[in-house]
Structure formats: C-alpha cells, structure tokens
Amino acid sequence: MAGCVQAVAMASTGVSFTVSSSLSSTHACSVASEAAQAFVRADGGACKSSLRVLSSLSSSSKHSLKTFEGLRFSPLSAAAAVSEVKGLQMPAQGSEMGPRRTTSTTTVVTVYAGKSSPKLQGRKLRVAVVGGGPAGGCAAETLARGGVETFLIERKLDNAKPCGGAIPLCMVSEFDLPPEIIDRKVTKMKMISPSNVAVDVGRTLNDDEYIGMVRREVLDSFLRERAEKNGASIINGLFLRMEVPKDEESPYILHYTKFDGASKMGTPAVLEVDAVIGADGANSRVAKDIDAGEYDYAIAFQERIKIPEDKMEYYENLAEMYVGDDVSPDFYGWVFPKCDHVAVGTGTVINKPAIKKYQTATRNRAKDKIAGGKIIRVEAHPIPEHPRPRRASNRVALVGDAAGYVTKCSGEGIYFAAKSGRMCAEAIVQGSANGTRMVNESDLRVYLEKWDKKYWATYKVLDILQKVFYRSNPAREAFVEMCADDYVQKMTFDSYLYKVVVPGNPLDDIKLAFNTIGSLIRANALRKESQKITVG
Ligand SMILES: Cc1cc2nc3c(=O)[nH]c(=O)nc-3n(C[C@H](O)[C@H](O)[C@H](O)COP(=O)(O)OP(=O)(O)OC[C@H]3O[C@@H](n4cnc5c(N)ncnc54)[C@H](O)[C@@H]3O)c2cc1C
C-alpha cells in the first residue's frame, strides 16, 4: 500500500544489518543480526547493475543460468539485453523490430529462443491477456506495439479494484502517466506509532518529488484504452477456463462469457490463441488452469470516506500510516487522500476473521480528522504474500497479483504489476521476433529470469523487515522512532520512489545502524517489561 513503509524498511534494513552482526548479545540484536545476514545475501543480488549482470552472461557462464538452458545465442537476443539496460525500444506499429546494438559499449551477450520454433505463415502470433488491471493493460500495450495480435479479456470494464492507489514517482514517468489521472501528489506522510506518537516523513523530498494517489478505476481504464489505441482488441468477458494444447504449436482454446451489452448474462464464446498472459489478479483462474499452486494471502479492507471539505484540506497532500496491535497484528492501517474523499483501510494475514475489528480501530485512530465523514464505499480483497510456486508453464505466464508480486511490509503491488506485465510482454515480443514466430516456454522464462534478478532482493528485504518491525508494539514504536531520522527518510523515499536499492553514505549508515540497534534494544526492553506487567 504505502511505499513509505517499503522505503523506510529498505533504508533501515540496509543500515542496521551492516553493524548488527557484531552486536548479537541481546535478542534485539540477534534479530537484527539475522536480518543483516539476509540483507547481505539480498544486497549481493540487488547491487549488481544491469550492465554487470548482462556482462556476466558470457559464453562461459551461460549454462549456469537454468532458465536459459536449451537456448542459443543470437544477435537479436543481444538487442534484447541492451533493451534491459536502456528500456525497450519498441518499433512503430507494424514495423519489424530488428537487432539494436547501438546503445551500449559493454560486451552484451545473452540468448533468445533460437528459433527452432517455426515462422508463422500469413499471420501474427496471437496472445490473450486475461485481466485488465495494471498488469494486463501494460502487457497488452507492449504486445500490441511489438507487432503481436493481442486480445485483452476483462470481466468488468468499469472495475474499481479495492486498492489504496499509492504509486511511486518512477511509475509516472516510466509508464508515461498523464497528470490528470493522478488525484493527489502526496509529499507528507505521518507515521503514527501504537502510542500515537506521530513522526512527519517527507521533509527530504525535492520540490518535484511525490507519491501519486490514483483511483484504480481511472488508472486501469487509462492503461486499457492506451493498449487499445496501440492495436489491442479489448473483450468485455469473463474468462472461465482454457483447453491446454498437447503439442507445441496447437492453440490454447479460451472459454469465456462475452458481455456485449445486450444481455447481462452474457453469451458463451471461445478464443484461440498461441500464448496466454494471466493478469487476472489474486484469484487467478489462469493460475488454476496451469496448476500454478497457491500462495499465502492477506485480506485487506478499505472504506472510502467522504469527509467535510475543511477536513479534506488537512489531507490535501498528506497520507497517514498507523501501526499497532489494534489496527493490525502484522500490517498497518492507512488513510490515503483521493480526489474528494479519503481511503481508510488495513490488512492482515494472521488473523483474517478479525479484519473488521482492525478496520474499526483504524477509523477510530483517525476519528478526529475524519469526523463528519460518510462512508461511500466498502471494499475488501486478498493480497498475495509471495510468488506462486509456478509462474510459467508451456506458453502461459503469470504477471502481477496472479503471479504473487506484492511486497510484504508495504503491500505495494501496482507498480510491480505494471512492470511484470510489460516485462513478460517484452519477452514474448522478442522471443517471437515481433510476432512472426511461435514462442515456447523458454521465451517466457526469459521474463522470469530478469524479474527475479531485478527484484528478488527487494522482496526479501521487505519480508525480513516485516518480521523485525511488525511483530510487537515496542518494535513498532522503534520503527516509527527511526523514521524521524533525515537519513532514513532520504533513503526511504529514494528507494520507494525510484525502485532502486540506494547505496548509502557509510558514515551515516553507521550512525543510523547504532540508532536502529538502540531503538530495537529499547523496544525489546519495553516488551519484556510489558510482559511482566501482563503476567503479574
Ligand atoms: C485494499 C487494498 C489496498 C491496496 N493498496 C495498494 C496501494 O496503495 N499501492 C499499491 O501499489 N498496491 C496496493 N494494493 C495491491 C494492488 O491493488 C495490486 O497489487 C494490484 O492491483 C495488482 O494488479 P494486477 O493487474 O495484477 O491485478 P488486479 O488489479 O487485481 O487486476 C486483475 C483484473 O483482472 C480482472 N479479472 C479477474 N478475473 C477475471 C476473469 N476470470 N476474467 C476476466 N477478467 C478477470 C479483474 O476484473 C481485474 O480488472 C492494494 C490491495 C488491496 C486489496
């Protein structure tokens, strides 16, 4: 949900881990130490620049990457690797995408499905994208621009996905989002501890930096319509199931209920395609059809509350995050501003039946600021906790929530959905040589390989942070206390807004590490004291 948590988490993790491994005599320190080790492992992956990753794919190391097995080198694949560094350069619609090697002087050696797969005769590759959220919209746009015949199946074209709608700044530029679809530009964040200590976060932001707040019905429609303008066919339909082909070239047959406005019940329809992208969210039917396996999930609950105008002024560019056992045992509560209302919500994995109790507590904590408000919408939805065991099978791949790409600790998934949709589609465009050849599982696995390299560390760090800081009220007090530090704030926002693991300043890192350890030790002591009181 809020990127702020993610960023604070990333910043503080990087720091506390550096030093804590030498201070392990207290429980707090051992937790930090455990986190430190994990971070070092995680960071080892994250800090490689794309260039270094690509360079390391030399001919001698090609067999060490299991998802590249069975593929061979080619000039076009080198172009694909360059696009990873520079951002994919899509050809104008209908044109051929030839090899592009001009953008980097680094020796880039990578691979593509070497086209034992046959050339398609008299037609383009046909791909169905199931689900029209951020993952599906971005996948469909990229496929269509890349010369693939693209169908996007969405069951509800005015769907308002239950969501806090917080997006990082890099998403605005990377996905070319126009300013009018962003309701609010949040530049201030209040982190509010279990004892209601509020820390202001955001003072280190530059003038042009902000967290975007969107309504999902607006964002999703925009992305779908852009895909359509680029050549994708949008189908208003409910995907039901698909018949999986027995050989490498026969089509997938998708069964769906088509809604064309004439009947609310819809009519049965089928669609034949060569490949499928499952972008149908947390309850993905595509995932079930490929036996992708389950994931743990959180349940998130949100109320959209229209508050009086004078109260809305307070939230003009401000978001709030509440932590504490009362609002969630393992997550946080939020108040995010939208165009003319606020979204108030919370989530939990470990005590789902109590979600309404946590929601009431979140509303109560904010009650003075939302007094006189009217609830205009109540919504709830699962949030995946980790990737599914299988994300690609044959010519089908999962993206976004269907794959399980929401970060722990922050619950952020919109950017990762859009990004994974785009990356998966890029892999298909490249593997199919702009829709002129059949693809196979190796082509889709190129996307998974890149994804895991790019984001594994981010997911790992946030997972650890959730365990360290959300486990008790004293730990949460320590977490909020840390957020007061300017350095944490800077690292926080840089990490969240730009989706990079930010290299820190060693001196500030050490200072912050000691502060972090101090906070955790205090938190630990406080917890022991409060346990005594409870027992006594
Ligand atoms: C309450 C809540 C708050 C959140 N807040 C934030 C936040 O502030 N910031 C953030 O980054 N993330 C947030 N998230 C997570 C974020 O909403 C998801 O990670 C993101 O929506 C994933 O996008 P997606 O495109 O993969 O899936 P979805 O957005 O779920 O889109 C799936 C689409 O597929 C369609 N669909 C599903 N099944 C079918 C079918 N059978 N046939 C046809 N169409 C189908 C759906 O109608 C939907 O449009 C929040 C989640 C929740 C529940």
The ligand as an SDF file (V2000), in Angstrom:
LIG
                    3D

 53 58  0  0  0  0  0  0  0  0999 V2000
   -7.2820   -2.8900   -0.0740 C   0  0  0  0  0  0  0  0  0  0  0  0
   -6.0200   -2.9100   -0.9070 C   0  0  0  0  0  0  0  0  0  0  0  0
   -5.1930   -1.7950   -0.9330 C   0  0  0  0  0  0  0  0  0  0  0  0
   -4.0510   -1.7860   -1.7470 C   0  0  0  0  0  0  0  0  0  0  0  0
   -3.2940   -0.6470   -1.8070 N   0  0  0  0  0  0  0  0  0  0  0  0
   -2.2350   -0.5770   -2.6480 C   0  0  0  0  0  0  0  0  0  0  0  0
   -1.5110    0.6440   -2.7960 C   0  0  0  0  0  0  0  0  0  0  0  0
   -1.8250    1.6620   -2.2030 O   0  0  0  0  0  0  0  0  0  0  0  0
   -0.4540    0.6460   -3.6470 N   0  0  0  0  0  0  0  0  0  0  0  0
   -0.0810   -0.4550   -4.3470 C   0  0  0  0  0  0  0  0  0  0  0  0
    0.8990   -0.3970   -5.0980 O   0  0  0  0  0  0  0  0  0  0  0  0
   -0.7560   -1.6200   -4.2260 N   0  0  0  0  0  0  0  0  0  0  0  0
   -1.8340   -1.7070   -3.4180 C   0  0  0  0  0  0  0  0  0  0  0  0
   -2.5550   -2.8710   -3.3270 N   0  0  0  0  0  0  0  0  0  0  0  0
   -2.1590   -4.0110   -4.1650 C   0  0  0  0  0  0  0  0  0  0  0  0
   -2.6470   -3.7730   -5.6080 C   0  0  0  0  0  0  0  0  0  0  0  0
   -4.0200   -3.4760   -5.5860 O   0  0  0  0  0  0  0  0  0  0  0  0
   -2.3980   -4.9890   -6.5040 C   0  0  0  0  0  0  0  0  0  0  0  0
   -1.0990   -5.4520   -6.3110 O   0  0  0  0  0  0  0  0  0  0  0  0
   -2.5930   -4.6590   -7.9750 C   0  0  0  0  0  0  0  0  0  0  0  0
   -3.9230   -4.2900   -8.2110 O   0  0  0  0  0  0  0  0  0  0  0  0
   -2.2530   -5.8450   -8.8740 C   0  0  0  0  0  0  0  0  0  0  0  0
   -2.6060   -5.5430  -10.1960 O   0  0  0  0  0  0  0  0  0  0  0  0
   -2.9810   -6.7230  -11.2370 P   0  0  0  0  0  0  0  0  0  0  0  0
   -3.2000   -6.0650  -12.5390 O   0  0  0  0  0  0  0  0  0  0  0  0
   -2.0030   -7.8100  -11.1230 O   0  0  0  0  0  0  0  0  0  0  0  0
   -4.3350   -7.3330  -10.6810 O   0  0  0  0  0  0  0  0  0  0  0  0
   -5.7270   -6.6260  -10.4310 P   0  0  0  0  0  0  0  0  0  0  0  0
   -5.5610   -5.1860  -10.2030 O   0  0  0  0  0  0  0  0  0  0  0  0
   -6.4190   -7.4290   -9.3940 O   0  0  0  0  0  0  0  0  0  0  0  0
   -6.4700   -6.7770  -11.8240 O   0  0  0  0  0  0  0  0  0  0  0  0
   -6.9860   -8.0070  -12.2410 C   0  0  0  0  0  0  0  0  0  0  0  0
   -8.0280   -7.7160  -13.2960 C   0  0  0  0  0  0  0  0  0  0  0  0
   -8.4640   -8.9570  -13.8440 O   0  0  0  0  0  0  0  0  0  0  0  0
   -9.8600   -8.9590  -13.9440 C   0  0  0  0  0  0  0  0  0  0  0  0
  -10.2800  -10.3550  -13.8460 N   0  0  0  0  0  0  0  0  0  0  0  0
  -10.1530  -11.1770  -12.7870 C   0  0  0  0  0  0  0  0  0  0  0  0
  -10.6380  -12.3970  -13.0800 N   0  0  0  0  0  0  0  0  0  0  0  0
  -11.0760  -12.3400  -14.3580 C   0  0  0  0  0  0  0  0  0  0  0  0
  -11.6820  -13.2890  -15.2420 C   0  0  0  0  0  0  0  0  0  0  0  0
  -11.9430  -14.5480  -14.8460 N   0  0  0  0  0  0  0  0  0  0  0  0
  -11.9980  -12.8880  -16.4720 N   0  0  0  0  0  0  0  0  0  0  0  0
  -11.7560  -11.6210  -16.8960 C   0  0  0  0  0  0  0  0  0  0  0  0
  -11.1800  -10.6770  -16.1020 N   0  0  0  0  0  0  0  0  0  0  0  0
  -10.8430  -11.0420  -14.8570 C   0  0  0  0  0  0  0  0  0  0  0  0
  -10.3450   -8.0920  -12.7800 C   0  0  0  0  0  0  0  0  0  0  0  0
  -11.6230   -7.5620  -13.0380 O   0  0  0  0  0  0  0  0  0  0  0  0
   -9.2670   -7.0290  -12.7330 C   0  0  0  0  0  0  0  0  0  0  0  0
   -9.5710   -5.9200  -13.5270 O   0  0  0  0  0  0  0  0  0  0  0  0
   -3.7060   -2.9320   -2.5170 C   0  0  0  0  0  0  0  0  0  0  0  0
   -4.5280   -4.0580   -2.4820 C   0  0  0  0  0  0  0  0  0  0  0  0
   -5.6760   -4.0530   -1.6970 C   0  0  0  0  0  0  0  0  0  0  0  0
   -6.5680   -5.2630   -1.7040 C   0  0  0  0  0  0  0  0  0  0  0  0
  1  2  1  0
  2  3  1  0
  2 52  2  0
  3  4  2  0
  4  5  1  0
  4 50  1  0
  5  6  2  0
  6  7  1  0
  6 13  1  0
  7  8  2  0
  7  9  1  0
  9 10  1  0
 10 11  2  0
 10 12  1  0
 12 13  2  0
 13 14  1  0
 14 15  1  0
 14 50  1  0
 15 16  1  0
 16 17  1  0
 16 18  1  0
 18 19  1  0
 18 20  1  0
 20 21  1  0
 20 22  1  0
 22 23  1  0
 23 24  1  0
 24 25  2  0
 24 26  1  0
 24 27  1  0
 27 28  1  0
 28 29  2  0
 28 30  1  0
 28 31  1  0
 31 32  1  0
 32 33  1  0
 33 34  1  0
 33 48  1  0
 34 35  1  0
 35 36  1  0
 35 46  1  0
 36 37  1  0
 36 45  1  0
 37 38  2  0
 38 39  1  0
 39 40  1  0
 39 45  2  0
 40 41  1  0
 40 42  2  0
 42 43  1  0
 43 44  2  0
 44 45  1  0
 46 47  1  0
 46 48  1  0
 48 49  1  0
 50 51  2  0
 51 52  1  0
 52 53  1  0
M  END
$$$$
